[in-house]
């Protein structure tokens, strides 16, 4: 390995370490408590080193967001081997809710917090590769269900978006504690959410 290749590898490894520590710090401290200096202290470098990789805190959190999408996509990959597309579609929805329950802070970063999105306009070619991959696997299951006439005819992207919107709404209601109005303990509320999802799926199948 030449000097240039080694330096590039070390640069990438440091970037990944910064993102990893920023993820842990975000979960612990939240957006307001997070700072570039705090992350620099965790990796035992000066803040200047972080600024060599990221323009500001929001751009760094955009990278954390992509890493979090990777975690969601990993969960989706665990059910991609399910042959029945209808069961796979249901499994995707359950994994999505499971990710939200297990990672409330990262879920907030992915789908609620606006700050990282400010960095999107500063980048020439912003991408969410893992996010696109996750949505593509959902669309693939929907398309297979359409081919087998398990869903009423429709646009694949619109159907996938409708399912996503439903599970996102359920997750957001739960994480924002808005389901407390139902006066149910968390476990019962989660059970109601699963039943709501099952109802939506049954209505789609019967349409």
Backbone as JSON, one array per atom type, in Angstrom:
{
  "sequence": "XXXXXXXXXXXXXXXXXXXXXXXXXXXXXXXXXXXXXXXXXXXXXXXXXXXXXXXXXXXXXXXXXXXXXXXXXXXXXXXXXXXXXXXXXXXXXXXXXXXXXXXXXXXXXXXXXXXXXXXXXXXXXXXXXXXXXXXXXXXXXXXXXXXXXXXXXXXXXXXXXXXXXXXXXXXXXXXXXXXXXXXXXXXXXXXXXXXXXXXXXXXXXXX",
  "N": [[0.84, -1.19, 0.0], [0.62, 2.18, -0.93], [1.83, 5.46, 0.15], [-0.1, 7.48, -0.23], [-2.46, 5.97, -0.46], [-2.51, 4.8, 2.08], [-2.79, 7.07, 3.71], [-5.27, 7.98, 2.86], [-6.88, 5.86, 3.68], [-6.54, 6.03, 6.46], [-7.67, 8.52, 6.87], [-10.35, 8.0, 6.2], [-10.95, 6.1, 8.15], [-10.74, 7.66, 10.46], [-12.79, 9.45, 10.01], [-15.01, 7.73, 10.15], [-14.79, 7.01, 12.8], [-15.27, 9.43, 14.06], [-17.97, 9.84, 13.32], [-19.13, 7.63, 14.58], [-18.65, 8.21, 17.33], [-19.99, 10.62, 17.48], [-22.57, 9.74, 17.09], [-23.04, 8.23, 19.44], [-22.74, 10.3, 21.29], [-24.83, 11.99, 20.54], [-27.08, 10.45, 21.15], [-26.79, 10.34, 23.92], [-26.71, 13.05, 24.73], [-28.43, 14.6, 23.18], [-29.54, 16.99, 20.65], [-29.18, 19.71, 21.44], [-27.36, 19.52, 23.54], [-25.16, 18.56, 22.35], [-21.93, 19.12, 20.97], [-19.28, 20.18, 18.78], [-16.83, 20.35, 20.06], [-17.26, 18.65, 22.26], [-17.4, 16.17, 21.02], [-14.86, 16.09, 19.92], [-13.33, 15.92, 22.23], [-14.02, 13.36, 23.04], [-12.83, 11.73, 21.14], [-10.29, 12.42, 21.49], [-8.99, 14.42, 20.01], [-8.32, 17.63, 18.49], [-10.89, 20.15, 17.98], [-10.45, 21.21, 15.46], [-9.64, 19.11, 13.81], [-12.02, 17.7, 13.39], [-13.42, 19.59, 11.93], [-12.06, 19.43, 9.57], [-13.25, 17.37, 8.33], [-15.99, 17.79, 8.46], [-18.25, 20.46, 7.85], [-19.79, 21.74, 9.83], [-21.74, 21.29, 12.87], [-24.26, 20.43, 12.03], [-23.78, 19.27, 9.51], [-22.22, 17.15, 10.3], [-24.09, 15.73, 11.79], [-25.75, 15.01, 9.75], [-24.26, 13.03, 8.56], [-24.31, 11.22, 10.67], [-26.99, 10.67, 10.58], [-27.19, 9.26, 8.15], [-25.73, 7.0, 8.88], [-27.45, 5.99, 10.8], [-29.64, 5.36, 9.21], [-28.46, 3.22, 8.02], [-28.51, 1.36, 10.09], [-31.25, 0.92, 10.27], [-31.72, -0.15, 7.73], [-30.23, -2.48, 7.95], [-31.81, -3.94, 9.72], [-33.98, -4.32, 8.05], [-32.81, -5.96, 6.17], [-32.68, -8.34, 7.49], [-35.12, -9.54, 7.16], [-35.48, -9.83, 4.51], [-35.17, -12.25, 3.33], [-37.52, -13.59, 3.53], [-39.82, -15.34, 1.72], [-42.54, -15.07, 0.97], [-44.12, -12.29, -0.24], [-46.1, -10.76, 0.98], [-45.99, -11.4, 3.7], [-43.41, -10.54, 4.08], [-43.72, -7.8, 3.66], [-45.32, -7.12, 5.85], [-43.46, -7.77, 7.83], [-41.45, -5.86, 7.37], [-42.77, -3.55, 8.22], [-43.13, -4.09, 10.94], [-40.45, -4.27, 11.75], [-39.67, -1.67, 11.32], [-41.18, -0.26, 13.23], [-40.08, -1.51, 15.45], [-37.43, -0.58, 15.33], [-37.87, 2.12, 15.87], [-38.9, 1.99, 18.51], [-36.7, 0.91, 19.85], [-34.67, 2.72, 19.37], [-35.2, 5.59, 20.05], [-34.03, 8.19, 20.05], [-32.38, 8.23, 17.76], [-34.33, 7.75, 15.87], [-35.77, 10.09, 16.03], [-33.82, 11.81, 15.02], [-33.67, 10.87, 12.4], [-36.25, 11.33, 11.29], [-37.58, 13.55, 12.34], [-36.1, 15.76, 13.51], [-35.04, 18.84, 12.31], [-32.61, 20.12, 11.95], [-30.23, 18.71, 10.86], [-30.98, 18.64, 8.19], [-30.54, 21.1, 7.22], [-27.98, 21.06, 6.37], [-28.1, 19.78, 3.99], [-28.57, 21.49, 1.84], [-26.12, 22.59, 1.58], [-24.47, 20.84, 0.4], [-23.09, 19.43, -2.56], [-23.99, 17.06, -3.68], [-25.99, 15.58, -1.98], [-26.69, 12.5, -0.33], [-28.68, 9.71, 0.71], [-27.92, 6.89, 1.0], [-28.41, 4.42, 2.38], [-30.93, 4.97, 3.31], [-32.38, 5.22, 0.91], [-32.0, 2.6, 0.03], [-33.43, 1.18, 1.97], [-36.06, 2.08, 1.49], [-36.34, 1.17, -1.1], [-36.35, -1.62, -0.79], [-38.76, -1.92, 0.49], [-40.49, -1.01, -1.54], [-40.01, -3.01, -3.41], [-41.16, -5.27, -2.21], [-43.82, -4.42, -2.18], [-44.28, -4.23, -4.95], [-44.08, -6.94, -5.7], [-46.25, -7.95, -4.32], [-48.29, -6.65, -5.72], [-48.02, -7.85, -8.23], [-48.84, -10.4, -7.64], [-51.42, -9.93, -7.12], [-52.15, -9.35, -4.53], [-52.57, -6.96, -3.49], [-54.68, -4.13, -4.21], [-54.76, -2.74, -7.56], [-52.32, -0.23, -8.26], [-50.02, 2.56, -7.9], [-46.69, 1.74, -7.26], [-44.82, 3.24, -5.69], [-46.53, 5.06, -4.41], [-48.16, 3.39, -2.88], [-46.23, 2.23, -1.2], [-45.35, 4.54, 0.08], [-47.69, 5.22, 1.43], [-47.95, 3.11, 3.28], [-45.56, 3.51, 4.7], [-46.09, 6.08, 5.74], [-48.13, 5.48, 7.51], [-46.98, 3.74, 9.46], [-44.97, 5.43, 10.33], [-46.5, 7.49, 11.43], [-47.68, 6.13, 13.59], [-45.39, 5.44, 15.09], [-44.37, 8.0, 15.67], [-46.46, 9.15, 17.17], [-46.33, 7.52, 19.41], [-43.67, 7.92, 20.37], [-43.66, 10.62, 20.9], [-45.26, 10.68, 23.04], [-47.94, 11.06, 22.73], [-49.86, 9.15, 22.69], [-50.62, 8.78, 25.23], [-53.05, 9.84, 25.84], [-54.79, 7.82, 25.42], [-54.77, 6.53, 27.72], [-53.37, 4.2, 28.41], [-50.94, 1.78, 29.43], [-47.48, 1.7, 28.3], [-46.83, -0.78, 27.07], [-49.33, -1.79, 26.38], [-50.16, 0.21, 24.68], [-48.34, -0.11, 22.59], [-49.17, -2.58, 21.7], [-51.68, -1.9, 20.71], [-50.89, -0.32, 18.59], [-49.7, -2.19, 16.89], [-51.94, -3.69, 16.29], [-53.38, -1.75, 14.91], [-51.78, -1.48, 12.66], [-52.06, -4.04, 11.59], [-54.74, -3.94, 10.96], [-54.79, -2.0, 8.93], [-53.3, -3.38, 6.98], [-54.97, -5.57, 6.51], [-57.22, -4.3, 5.47], [-56.15, -3.29, 3.13], [-55.61, -5.63, 1.77], [-58.09, -6.66, 1.33], [-59.27, -4.88, -0.33]],
  "CA": [[0.0, 0.0, 0.0], [1.41, 3.39, -1.02], [1.62, 6.48, 1.17], [-1.38, 8.14, -0.48], [-3.53, 5.04, -0.12], [-2.56, 4.66, 3.54], [-3.34, 8.31, 4.28], [-6.71, 8.02, 2.55], [-7.53, 4.88, 4.55], [-6.54, 6.59, 7.81], [-8.64, 9.61, 6.87], [-11.68, 7.4, 6.23], [-11.14, 5.47, 9.46], [-10.98, 8.73, 11.43], [-14.14, 9.96, 9.75], [-15.95, 6.76, 10.69], [-14.71, 7.1, 14.27], [-15.98, 10.66, 14.44], [-19.4, 9.6, 13.17], [-19.53, 6.7, 15.64], [-18.68, 8.92, 18.61], [-21.06, 11.61, 17.39], [-23.83, 9.01, 17.28], [-23.17, 7.94, 20.87], [-22.92, 11.57, 22.0], [-26.17, 12.5, 20.25], [-28.03, 9.65, 21.94], [-26.64, 10.69, 25.33], [-26.84, 14.48, 25.04], [-29.4, 15.29, 22.36], [-28.98, 17.98, 19.75], [-28.76, 20.93, 22.13], [-26.2, 19.26, 24.38], [-24.05, 18.09, 21.52], [-21.06, 20.14, 20.4], [-18.09, 19.65, 18.1], [-15.78, 20.2, 21.07], [-17.54, 17.46, 23.06], [-17.01, 15.02, 20.21], [-13.4, 16.12, 19.82], [-12.81, 15.41, 23.5], [-14.25, 11.92, 23.1], [-11.87, 11.03, 20.28], [-8.98, 12.94, 21.9], [-8.42, 15.26, 18.95], [-8.78, 19.01, 18.57], [-12.04, 20.39, 17.11], [-9.99, 21.49, 14.1], [-9.61, 17.85, 13.05], [-13.38, 17.41, 12.98], [-13.79, 20.54, 10.89], [-11.45, 18.99, 8.32], [-14.15, 16.38, 7.76], [-17.37, 18.28, 8.43], [-18.32, 21.91, 7.89], [-20.34, 22.18, 11.11], [-22.43, 20.23, 13.61], [-25.37, 19.91, 11.25], [-23.25, 18.37, 8.49], [-21.81, 15.94, 11.01], [-25.29, 14.97, 12.13], [-26.26, 14.43, 8.51], [-23.53, 11.77, 8.43], [-24.87, 10.34, 11.69], [-28.3, 10.27, 10.05], [-26.97, 8.2, 7.16], [-25.34, 5.79, 9.61], [-28.67, 5.47, 11.44], [-30.38, 4.69, 8.14], [-27.8, 1.94, 7.85], [-29.02, 0.46, 11.12], [-32.61, 0.55, 9.88], [-31.63, -1.05, 6.57], [-29.74, -3.77, 8.44], [-32.98, -4.66, 10.23], [-34.76, -4.75, 6.9], [-32.11, -7.07, 5.52], [-32.93, -9.57, 8.24], [-36.39, -10.15, 6.76], [-35.56, -9.87, 3.05], [-35.17, -13.64, 2.86], [-38.89, -14.11, 3.58], [-40.24, -15.54, 0.33], [-43.89, -14.54, 0.77], [-43.98, -10.83, -0.22], [-47.05, -10.16, 1.91], [-45.41, -11.56, 5.03], [-42.23, -9.68, 4.1], [-44.22, -6.44, 3.81], [-45.69, -6.98, 7.26], [-42.23, -7.81, 8.63], [-40.81, -4.56, 7.24], [-43.49, -2.6, 9.07], [-42.82, -4.41, 12.34], [-39.06, -3.9, 11.99], [-39.63, -0.2, 11.38], [-41.65, 0.11, 14.57], [-39.09, -1.99, 16.42], [-36.31, 0.35, 15.32], [-38.3, 3.34, 16.56], [-38.99, 1.71, 19.94], [-35.36, 0.62, 20.38], [-33.75, 3.84, 19.14], [-36.03, 6.8, 19.93], [-33.25, 9.38, 19.72], [-31.99, 8.14, 16.36], [-35.55, 7.89, 15.07], [-36.03, 11.53, 15.99], [-32.84, 12.38, 14.1], [-34.0, 10.46, 11.04], [-37.54, 11.71, 10.73], [-38.22, 14.69, 12.98], [-35.19, 16.88, 13.72], [-34.82, 19.58, 11.07], [-31.27, 20.71, 11.88], [-29.3, 18.09, 9.89], [-31.42, 18.88, 6.83], [-29.97, 22.37, 6.77], [-26.7, 20.76, 5.72], [-28.35, 19.22, 2.66], [-28.45, 22.55, 0.84], [-24.72, 22.99, 1.5], [-23.72, 19.79, -0.26], [-23.31, 19.36, -4.0], [-24.71, 15.84, -4.04], [-26.34, 14.87, -0.74], [-27.31, 11.21, -0.57], [-29.04, 8.87, 1.83], [-27.87, 5.59, 0.32], [-29.11, 3.39, 3.15], [-32.34, 5.34, 3.33], [-32.93, 4.81, -0.39], [-32.0, 1.14, 0.01], [-34.53, 0.72, 2.82], [-37.32, 2.33, 0.8], [-36.38, 0.31, -2.29], [-36.76, -2.97, -0.39], [-40.2, -1.82, 0.74], [-41.14, -0.93, -2.85], [-39.9, -4.32, -4.05], [-42.19, -6.14, -1.63], [-45.11, -3.93, -2.68], [-44.39, -4.61, -6.36], [-44.36, -8.37, -5.77], [-47.65, -8.12, -3.89], [-49.14, -6.21, -6.82], [-47.95, -8.86, -9.28], [-49.61, -11.56, -7.19], [-52.76, -9.41, -6.87], [-52.41, -9.32, -3.09], [-52.95, -5.57, -3.24], [-55.41, -3.57, -5.35], [-53.87, -2.06, -8.51], [-51.93, 1.12, -7.87], [-48.63, 2.94, -8.08], [-45.85, 1.11, -6.23], [-44.26, 4.24, -4.78], [-47.6, 5.64, -3.6], [-48.57, 2.38, -1.89], [-45.14, 2.14, -0.23], [-45.39, 5.78, 0.86], [-48.85, 5.15, 2.31], [-47.59, 2.22, 4.38], [-44.54, 4.22, 5.49], [-46.73, 7.17, 6.47], [-48.92, 4.92, 8.61], [-46.11, 3.28, 10.55], [-44.3, 6.62, 10.87], [-47.45, 8.16, 12.29], [-47.79, 5.36, 14.82], [-44.15, 5.6, 15.85], [-44.26, 9.38, 16.14], [-47.43, 9.32, 18.25], [-45.84, 6.83, 20.6], [-42.45, 8.52, 20.89], [-43.98, 11.96, 21.41], [-46.11, 10.44, 24.2], [-49.31, 11.51, 22.45], [-50.79, 8.05, 22.92], [-51.02, 8.78, 26.64], [-54.46, 10.19, 25.91], [-55.55, 6.58, 25.43], [-54.71, 6.06, 29.11], [-52.92, 2.82, 28.39], [-49.49, 1.65, 29.64], [-46.73, 1.65, 27.06], [-46.92, -2.09, 26.42], [-50.66, -1.89, 25.79], [-50.18, 1.15, 23.56], [-47.61, -0.74, 21.49], [-50.04, -3.64, 21.18], [-52.71, -1.24, 19.9], [-50.25, 0.12, 17.36], [-49.55, -3.38, 16.04], [-53.28, -4.01, 15.81], [-53.71, -0.74, 13.9], [-51.05, -1.85, 11.45], [-52.7, -5.24, 11.05], [-56.02, -3.52, 10.38], [-54.49, -1.36, 7.65], [-52.88, -4.39, 6.03], [-56.14, -6.38, 6.15], [-58.07, -3.48, 4.6], [-55.5, -3.22, 1.82], [-55.69, -6.94, 1.14], [-59.49, -6.92, 0.98], [-59.74, -3.87, -1.28]],
  "C": [[0.88, 1.25, 0.0], [1.05, 4.39, 0.07], [0.26, 7.14, 1.0], [-2.55, 7.25, -0.1], [-3.67, 4.88, 1.39], [-3.16, 5.9, 4.19], [-4.85, 8.41, 4.04], [-7.47, 7.04, 3.44], [-7.62, 5.42, 5.97], [-7.54, 7.73, 7.92], [-10.06, 9.06, 6.96], [-11.96, 6.76, 7.58], [-11.42, 6.52, 10.53], [-12.37, 9.3, 11.25], [-15.19, 9.03, 10.35], [-15.96, 6.8, 12.21], [-15.43, 8.34, 14.77], [-17.49, 10.45, 14.4], [-19.91, 8.67, 14.28], [-19.65, 7.41, 16.98], [-19.77, 9.99, 18.62], [-22.43, 10.96, 17.59], [-24.07, 8.73, 18.76], [-23.44, 9.22, 21.65], [-24.31, 12.13, 21.77], [-27.22, 11.76, 21.07], [-27.99, 10.06, 23.42], [-27.06, 12.13, 25.62], [-27.96, 15.19, 24.28], [-28.75, 16.36, 21.52], [-28.42, 19.19, 20.5], [-27.5, 20.7, 22.96], [-24.97, 18.84, 23.61], [-23.24, 19.26, 20.99], [-19.87, 19.47, 19.72], [-16.97, 19.44, 19.11], [-16.0, 18.95, 21.92], [-17.13, 16.19, 22.31], [-15.5, 14.93, 20.09], [-12.76, 15.57, 21.09], [-12.94, 13.9, 23.58], [-13.25, 11.15, 22.26], [-10.44, 11.5, 20.54], [-8.25, 13.61, 20.74], [-8.92, 16.69, 19.19], [-10.01, 19.17, 17.68], [-11.65, 20.66, 15.67], [-9.99, 20.25, 13.23], [-11.01, 17.5, 12.55], [-13.81, 18.32, 11.85], [-13.08, 20.25, 9.56], [-12.35, 18.0, 7.58], [-15.57, 16.9, 7.57], [-17.39, 19.79, 8.62], [-18.8, 22.41, 9.25], [-21.09, 21.01, 11.75], [-23.55, 19.62, 12.78], [-24.9, 18.96, 10.16], [-22.78, 17.06, 9.12], [-23.03, 15.09, 11.34], [-25.97, 14.4, 10.89], [-25.56, 13.1, 8.24], [-24.01, 10.76, 9.46], [-26.23, 9.81, 11.23], [-28.16, 9.13, 9.05], [-26.56, 6.89, 7.84], [-26.55, 5.16, 10.29], [-29.56, 4.8, 10.42], [-29.77, 3.32, 7.87], [-28.29, 0.92, 8.86], [-30.43, -0.01, 10.78], [-32.57, -0.43, 8.71], [-31.13, -2.42, 6.98], [-30.9, -4.59, 8.99], [-33.85, -5.15, 9.08], [-34.12, -5.95, 6.21], [-32.4, -8.39, 6.21], [-34.21, -10.27, 7.81], [-36.52, -10.26, 5.24], [-35.59, -11.29, 2.51], [-36.56, -14.27, 2.93], [-39.45, -14.18, 2.16], [-41.6, -14.93, 0.03], [-43.83, -13.02, 0.85], [-44.94, -10.15, 0.74], [-46.51, -10.24, 3.34], [-44.16, -10.68, 5.17], [-42.64, -8.22, 4.3], [-44.62, -6.17, 5.26], [-44.45, -6.92, 8.15], [-41.48, -6.48, 8.56], [-41.45, -3.54, 8.18], [-43.17, -2.83, 10.54], [-41.38, -4.04, 12.68], [-38.9, -2.39, 12.11], [-40.07, 0.28, 12.76], [-40.65, -0.33, 15.63], [-37.88, -1.08, 16.49], [-36.67, 1.62, 16.08], [-38.36, 3.13, 18.06], [-37.61, 1.57, 20.57], [-34.42, 1.82, 20.31], [-34.51, 5.15, 19.01], [-35.26, 8.04, 19.54], [-32.84, 9.38, 18.25], [-33.2, 8.26, 15.44], [-35.91, 9.37, 14.93], [-35.08, 12.22, 15.02], [-33.2, 12.07, 12.65], [-35.21, 11.2, 10.48], [-38.2, 12.94, 11.35], [-37.32, 15.92, 13.03], [-34.84, 17.55, 12.39], [-33.35, 19.98, 10.87], [-30.34, 20.05, 10.88], [-29.69, 18.41, 8.45], [-30.94, 20.23, 6.31], [-28.67, 22.15, 6.04], [-26.9, 20.24, 4.3], [-28.12, 20.27, 1.59], [-27.0, 22.99, 0.66], [-23.87, 21.98, 0.74], [-24.08, 19.73, -1.74], [-24.17, 18.17, -4.38], [-25.05, 15.06, -2.77], [-27.05, 13.56, -1.05], [-27.68, 10.56, 0.75], [-29.08, 7.44, 1.29], [-28.66, 4.54, 1.07], [-30.6, 3.7, 3.25], [-33.04, 4.95, 2.04], [-33.01, 3.29, -0.48], [-33.18, 0.58, 0.8], [-35.87, 0.9, 2.1], [-37.46, 1.44, -0.43], [-36.81, -1.12, -1.94], [-38.25, -3.01, -0.09], [-40.96, -1.81, -0.58], [-41.11, -2.28, -3.56], [-40.96, -5.28, -3.53], [-43.58, -5.73, -2.11], [-45.32, -4.37, -4.12], [-44.7, -6.1, -6.5], [-45.78, -8.67, -5.33], [-48.62, -7.71, -4.99], [-49.17, -7.26, -7.93], [-48.78, -10.09, -8.93], [-51.05, -11.19, -6.86], [-53.15, -9.53, -5.4], [-52.77, -7.92, -2.63], [-53.77, -5.08, -4.43], [-54.46, -2.82, -6.26], [-53.56, -0.63, -8.06], [-50.46, 1.35, -8.14], [-47.79, 2.41, -6.93], [-45.35, 2.13, -5.22], [-45.33, 4.82, -3.86], [-48.05, 4.66, -2.52], [-47.5, 2.27, -0.8], [-45.13, 3.38, 0.67], [-46.56, 5.77, 1.85], [-48.57, 4.27, 3.52], [-46.58, 2.89, 5.3], [-45.18, 5.31, 6.35], [-47.52, 6.64, 7.67], [-48.02, 4.5, 9.77], [-45.33, 4.44, 11.16], [-45.23, 7.37, 11.81], [-47.6, 7.45, 13.62], [-46.57, 5.56, 15.7], [-44.04, 6.99, 16.45], [-45.24, 9.66, 17.28], [-46.93, 8.69, 19.54], [-44.65, 7.56, 21.21], [-42.68, 9.93, 21.44], [-44.93, 11.9, 22.6], [-47.55, 10.93, 23.99], [-50.33, 10.4, 22.65], [-51.2, 7.94, 24.39], [-52.49, 9.13, 26.81], [-55.36, 8.95, 25.89], [-55.58, 5.95, 26.81], [-54.39, 4.58, 29.18], [-51.43, 2.79, 28.73], [-48.79, 1.45, 28.31], [-46.88, 0.32, 26.33], [-48.27, -2.26, 25.73], [-50.77, -0.97, 24.58], [-49.46, 0.56, 22.35], [-48.44, -1.85, 20.88], [-51.13, -3.04, 20.3], [-52.14, -0.77, 18.57], [-50.1, -1.04, 16.38], [-50.91, -3.77, 15.46], [-53.74, -3.02, 14.74], [-53.04, -1.06, 12.58], [-51.7, -3.06, 10.79], [-54.03, -4.9, 10.38], [-55.79, -2.87, 9.02], [-54.13, -2.4, 6.6], [-54.08, -5.24, 5.58], [-57.07, -5.61, 5.22], [-57.47, -3.4, 3.2], [-55.69, -4.52, 1.05], [-57.11, -7.22, 0.64], [-60.0, -5.98, -0.09], [-59.82, -4.44, -2.71]]
}
